[in-house]
Amino acid sequence: MSEHVTQRRMKAFVTGSLGQQDRLAVETHMRTCSSCRNRMLDEGAPMSEDELFPRRLRNITFGALAALLVVALAGIFWWMRSNLIPSTAGGVSSTQPEITSIRDGNGAITLMPDGRVESTYPIPGAYLNAVKESLTAQRVSVPKTIADLPKGYPSTAERKPGDFRLLAPIGTAVLTDHPKLTWESLPDSLNYTVTITSEGKPVLSSPPLLDTDWETPPLHRGSRYEWQVSAARAGQRVAAVKMPAGDAAFFVLDEEKARELEELAQANPTAHLLLGVAFAGAGAIERAEDELSAVVRNNPRTYSLKSLIANLRPGIQPAR
């Protein structure tokens, strides 16, 4: 359409009664003819020249932008889910992808495509399967005798004024036969007394203590012990809050196992994943938590490693 748009066509264009082919021709002409664009505005066309562009073209453009926005948002969500969202503390999904490589102390551990575990430090055969399981399933094994013990105070447990709690050891095995027991302080208390039992029978009691910890005399190895603390305040004895699941208890490892773990730690002081699975396998939960926490710190972007710690005491509020 080289000539100017006729008055009749302009009115038909504005009222929307122009056929599709003629409408396209008018739109094409007005892109290069300022005179006709001005006349079209006088006829009542939209006041913005941008509105003179074909509506169909605008719809296509907006549709494409919307599609790109959806793709971009989906990509951002996938990236956040893969890199930023930590694993659920209560457990590990069976479909959770395995970890292929981590930094461990001054070295690294890699899970090869064929299932072999390669490490920059030697992993004793007795612990190889446990290390592999920690990478493939993000969990570590704990003996049933330890797994069945109360592990601490639930994270949802209510704190009341005047309460104080036991801290450690709880729900774990200890390497030493004279462990240090620790608890919270109770304001305005004069002293504390620790009572230790085994199989419901009294074993020993501490003298009055001013501090909130006590190293016990030597205990019998291979045995389970329960313990409680009471505080003297205002002429009364106030007991530490009991855990809903039962009494605070711990096991003292037999001498052979304790020596094996101590030698392993001395030979591999920075092999935190190896030590974590080894201590957990012996039931030394609290020591395993310390070692696995070092693994998490060395691999801050591998969030699924946090499951190794969370699954040791699911739903329990950290006390140490």
Legacy VTK file of the C-alpha trace (Angstrom):
# vtk DataFile Version 3.0
C-alpha trace
ASCII
DATASET POLYDATA
POINTS 320 float
0.000 0.000 0.000
2.077 2.917 -1.339
-0.702 5.567 -1.258
-2.183 7.057 1.875
-4.913 5.097 3.661
-8.371 6.222 2.611
-10.768 7.760 5.105
-13.135 4.772 4.764
-10.391 2.271 5.527
-9.245 4.273 8.520
-12.737 4.236 10.029
-13.067 0.513 9.340
-9.647 -0.067 10.959
-10.594 1.902 14.080
-13.978 0.172 14.453
-12.445 -3.252 13.881
-14.570 -4.018 10.812
-11.644 -4.225 8.413
-10.819 -7.653 7.031
-7.657 -9.371 8.253
-5.713 -8.961 5.009
-6.616 -5.275 4.675
-5.896 -4.688 8.356
-2.393 -6.111 7.987
-1.817 -3.898 4.969
-2.909 -0.791 6.887
-0.704 -1.672 9.860
2.288 -2.203 7.585
1.735 1.129 5.853
1.422 3.095 9.103
4.805 1.927 10.311
6.458 4.065 7.631
3.867 6.845 7.165
3.701 9.426 9.940
0.930 11.317 8.135
-1.417 8.334 8.198
-0.516 7.582 11.826
-1.544 11.118 12.808
-4.773 10.839 10.822
-5.466 7.479 12.464
-5.166 9.069 15.917
-7.637 11.750 14.813
-10.077 8.978 13.846
-10.015 7.627 17.416
-7.281 5.001 17.245
-5.460 4.254 20.546
-3.492 7.276 21.770
-0.159 5.388 22.097
1.606 4.678 18.832
2.764 1.425 20.408
-0.846 0.311 20.300
-0.811 0.604 16.485
1.373 -2.479 16.301
-0.526 -5.648 15.528
-2.273 -7.123 18.540
-1.377 -10.597 17.316
2.313 -9.696 17.313
2.019 -8.280 20.843
0.314 -11.454 22.070
3.065 -13.588 20.579
5.724 -11.406 22.240
4.021 -11.497 25.646
3.507 -15.254 25.334
7.171 -15.796 24.573
8.218 -13.659 27.520
5.864 -15.550 29.825
7.286 -18.867 28.633
10.836 -17.647 29.210
9.856 -16.488 32.699
8.411 -19.911 33.560
11.572 -21.650 32.319
13.765 -19.241 34.291
11.761 -19.758 37.507
11.875 -23.530 37.068
15.642 -23.348 36.643
16.050 -21.225 39.760
13.868 -23.610 41.790
15.852 -26.642 40.596
19.157 -24.958 41.469
17.936 -23.988 44.935
16.620 -27.483 45.596
19.926 -29.037 44.483
22.272 -26.597 46.172
20.586 -24.620 48.925
17.834 -26.693 50.543
19.276 -28.910 53.291
18.229 -32.472 53.897
15.354 -33.257 56.258
16.693 -33.751 59.740
14.465 -36.680 60.612
15.708 -39.091 57.988
17.137 -39.708 54.557
15.063 -40.571 51.520
15.927 -43.847 49.801
16.029 -41.939 46.529
18.485 -39.322 47.772
21.448 -39.164 45.377
24.735 -40.515 46.637
27.669 -38.271 47.436
30.495 -38.801 44.955
33.381 -36.906 46.517
34.122 -34.957 49.691
36.995 -33.183 51.327
38.082 -34.889 54.523
40.649 -33.134 56.654
43.762 -32.695 54.515
42.609 -35.248 51.948
39.576 -36.467 50.048
37.313 -39.495 49.670
35.721 -40.389 46.326
33.018 -42.910 45.455
33.897 -44.282 42.023
31.256 -45.170 39.371
31.929 -48.884 39.920
31.198 -48.563 43.652
34.779 -48.541 44.885
35.841 -46.047 47.526
39.121 -44.251 46.903
40.767 -42.164 49.602
43.929 -40.157 50.021
44.431 -41.972 53.326
44.147 -45.724 54.009
40.748 -46.935 55.182
40.912 -50.168 57.224
38.824 -52.953 55.691
36.677 -53.216 58.826
35.321 -49.708 58.188
35.217 -49.637 54.377
31.547 -50.649 54.040
30.505 -48.144 56.716
32.314 -45.332 54.900
30.676 -46.351 51.615
27.220 -46.427 53.245
27.757 -42.925 54.628
28.327 -41.678 51.063
25.581 -43.641 49.307
22.798 -43.465 51.913
23.916 -40.520 54.068
23.619 -42.507 57.269
25.870 -44.276 59.739
25.117 -47.436 61.663
24.703 -47.480 65.440
24.491 -50.595 67.689
20.942 -51.425 68.764
21.868 -51.215 72.454
22.801 -47.576 71.893
20.075 -46.795 69.356
17.421 -47.833 71.911
18.666 -45.413 74.592
17.042 -42.000 75.119
19.266 -39.533 73.267
18.317 -36.297 74.987
15.514 -33.785 75.317
13.166 -33.413 72.320
13.542 -30.130 70.459
9.836 -29.497 71.124
10.112 -30.037 74.893
8.860 -27.088 76.925
11.329 -25.203 79.126
9.884 -24.115 82.475
11.320 -21.546 84.877
13.497 -23.231 87.486
14.301 -26.242 85.280
17.794 -27.421 84.558
18.862 -30.258 82.281
21.516 -32.913 82.030
23.945 -32.402 79.128
26.358 -35.312 78.605
26.932 -38.191 78.280
23.416 -39.153 77.201
22.459 -42.076 74.948
26.026 -42.872 73.993
29.011 -45.072 74.718
32.155 -43.533 76.212
35.754 -44.621 75.691
37.008 -43.751 79.152
36.000 -45.584 82.322
35.935 -42.287 84.267
33.739 -40.037 82.101
33.010 -36.396 82.904
29.304 -35.777 83.500
28.001 -32.283 82.718
24.705 -30.469 83.340
23.150 -27.008 83.267
23.409 -24.629 86.187
20.424 -23.818 88.373
20.311 -20.184 89.568
20.601 -19.641 93.321
21.610 -23.249 93.972
24.184 -24.003 96.702
25.618 -27.239 95.319
24.894 -30.306 93.194
24.929 -34.042 93.846
25.296 -36.724 91.172
23.750 -40.163 91.640
24.754 -43.102 89.405
22.877 -46.402 89.172
23.224 -49.569 87.118
20.333 -51.925 86.440
18.309 -50.008 89.019
20.870 -50.440 91.795
22.828 -47.532 93.333
26.485 -47.494 92.296
27.890 -44.262 93.716
27.108 -40.663 94.600
29.270 -37.593 94.336
30.127 -35.285 97.193
28.436 -31.860 97.110
29.724 -30.098 93.987
29.973 -26.394 93.266
30.657 -26.796 89.540
28.349 -28.199 86.842
30.555 -31.163 85.935
32.025 -34.187 87.678
34.562 -36.767 86.571
33.543 -40.109 87.994
35.792 -42.646 89.680
36.647 -45.654 87.425
33.523 -47.537 86.338
33.207 -51.117 85.178
33.825 -51.453 81.436
31.141 -53.055 79.285
28.382 -51.856 81.616
25.447 -49.482 81.307
24.925 -46.685 83.804
22.085 -44.243 84.511
22.669 -40.892 86.192
20.814 -37.983 87.722
21.728 -34.656 89.316
19.968 -32.792 92.108
20.613 -29.253 93.288
20.322 -27.820 96.794
18.301 -24.599 96.712
16.311 -22.826 99.421
16.543 -25.816 101.741
15.185 -28.244 99.125
16.628 -30.719 96.627
15.662 -29.943 93.015
16.247 -32.725 90.472
17.263 -32.107 86.892
14.404 -32.506 84.424
14.003 -36.080 83.252
13.758 -36.848 79.568
10.333 -38.039 78.371
11.879 -41.174 76.871
13.566 -42.286 80.099
16.614 -41.837 82.301
19.906 -40.459 81.045
22.179 -43.420 80.430
25.517 -44.313 78.863
27.689 -47.369 78.220
31.367 -47.707 79.064
33.113 -49.444 76.154
35.155 -52.548 76.817
38.888 -51.961 76.946
39.726 -53.665 73.643
37.241 -51.602 71.598
38.219 -48.381 73.339
41.899 -49.025 72.589
41.127 -49.823 68.937
39.291 -46.521 68.474
41.972 -44.501 70.266
44.693 -46.019 68.049
42.601 -45.312 64.941
42.214 -41.663 65.995
45.922 -41.296 66.720
46.869 -42.737 63.320
44.269 -40.675 61.385
43.644 -37.462 63.355
42.114 -35.595 60.371
40.225 -38.527 58.799
36.943 -37.216 60.177
34.541 -39.302 58.067
36.411 -42.512 58.894
36.470 -41.628 62.588
32.831 -40.578 62.522
31.585 -43.903 61.176
33.985 -45.818 63.428
32.850 -44.092 66.630
29.184 -44.354 65.608
29.617 -48.053 64.866
30.902 -48.542 68.408
28.025 -46.503 69.847
30.147 -43.474 70.790
27.482 -41.100 69.467
28.810 -37.903 70.999
32.334 -38.450 69.657
30.879 -39.396 66.246
28.919 -36.122 66.189
32.128 -34.169 66.766
33.939 -35.915 63.906
31.022 -35.686 61.459
30.568 -32.002 62.295
34.115 -31.493 61.013
33.121 -33.248 57.759
30.189 -30.850 57.346
32.434 -27.842 57.957
34.909 -29.071 55.329
32.100 -29.502 52.767
29.743 -26.556 53.374
27.887 -26.947 50.060
27.237 -30.695 50.431
24.120 -30.240 52.537
23.121 -33.907 52.578
26.106 -34.591 54.843
24.107 -32.991 57.657
21.911 -36.086 57.602
24.828 -38.090 58.984
24.573 -36.068 62.198
20.812 -35.554 62.292
20.084 -39.273 62.023
22.208 -40.085 65.069
19.671 -38.351 67.346
16.575 -37.521 65.273
14.334 -34.893 66.816
16.659 -34.244 69.740
17.775 -30.763 70.702
21.602 -30.454 70.675
22.880 -30.096 74.220
26.645 -29.730 73.805
LINES 1 321
320 0 1 2 3 4 5 6 7 8 9 10 11 12 13 14 15 16 17 18 19 20 21 22 23 24 25 26 27 28 29 30 31 32 33 34 35 36 37 38 39 40 41 42 43 44 45 46 47 48 49 50 51 52 53 54 55 56 57 58 59 60 61 62 63 64 65 66 67 68 69 70 71 72 73 74 75 76 77 78 79 80 81 82 83 84 85 86 87 88 89 90 91 92 93 94 95 96 97 98 99 100 101 102 103 104 105 106 107 108 109 110 111 112 113 114 115 116 117 118 119 120 121 122 123 124 125 126 127 128 129 130 131 132 133 134 135 136 137 138 139 140 141 142 143 144 145 146 147 148 149 150 151 152 153 154 155 156 157 158 159 160 161 162 163 164 165 166 167 168 169 170 171 172 173 174 175 176 177 178 179 180 181 182 183 184 185 186 187 188 189 190 191 192 193 194 195 196 197 198 199 200 201 202 203 204 205 206 207 208 209 210 211 212 213 214 215 216 217 218 219 220 221 222 223 224 225 226 227 228 229 230 231 232 233 234 235 236 237 238 239 240 241 242 243 244 245 246 247 248 249 250 251 252 253 254 255 256 257 258 259 260 261 262 263 264 265 266 267 268 269 270 271 272 273 274 275 276 277 278 279 280 281 282 283 284 285 286 287 288 289 290 291 292 293 294 295 296 297 298 299 300 301 302 303 304 305 306 307 308 309 310 311 312 313 314 315 316 317 318 319
